[in-house]
Amino acid sequence: MKNFIKGQDVSYTAVSGRSYRAIIVERKIDFKKGLIKKPAMKEMTYHYLIEVQKNDLREKILCTENQLKYDFL
């Protein structure tokens, strides 16, 4: 387990294989009634809500831990 924290800069690898800079917005483990609370999430393995910057746009994405890496830049 990598133990990313809220507010941490990370590198997100999309399904396409392309990497983007991102920031951790929420961690599933931190809350019971947070942003990742939909009933469908019980069957999925989403661990984090991140904000990805693509070009000049920011997009919030649910992702798994294995899609994230530490961003040392």
N, C-alpha and C positions, 0 to 999 in steps of 0.2 A: 504494500500500500504506500502511495506517494505522499499522502497527507497534505494536499494543497490547502491553503487558507483563503478566506474571503479577502478580496482586494489584491490578491497576488497576481503578478504578471506571469502569463504562461504562453506556451506555443500550442496551438490547436491544430491537429491534423484532420482535415475533412475526409469524407469517404472517397473523394476523388484523389486523395493522396497529397493535395496541396496543403501547405502549412500557413497559418495566420497567427498574428499576435493577438492575444486575448487577455481578459482579466476575469478572475473568478468573482461572480456576483453573489451566488448563494451555493451552499453545500447541502446536499440532501440530509446528511447526517446531523446538521445543526438544528433542525427544526421539525416540528410535527405539523404545524399549520403555516408553512412558508409558501414560497412561490412554486415549488415542485410538490403539488398536493393532489393532482387529479387522480381519480380512481384508476385510470388506465396505466398510471405510472407504476402501480404495484407489480404488474407483469413485465415491466421493462427495467432495464438496468441503468437508468440515468442517475448519475452521481452529482453532477454540477450544472448550474446555470451559468453560462459565461457570456461575456460581451465581446464579440469579434469585430475588429476593424478591417473592413474590406474597402480598399481605395479610400474614399472620403465618407463612407457610410458605416454606421455601427449597427450591429445586429445581435440580438440575444438568441442563444442556442442552448438547448439541452444536450449534454454530451456525457460520455462515459469516461472513467478515469484513464483508460488506456489510450484515449485520443489526446491526452494532454502530456506536455513535457515542461520541465522547468525552463523559464526564459531567463537567460543570464545576461541579456543585453541591457 
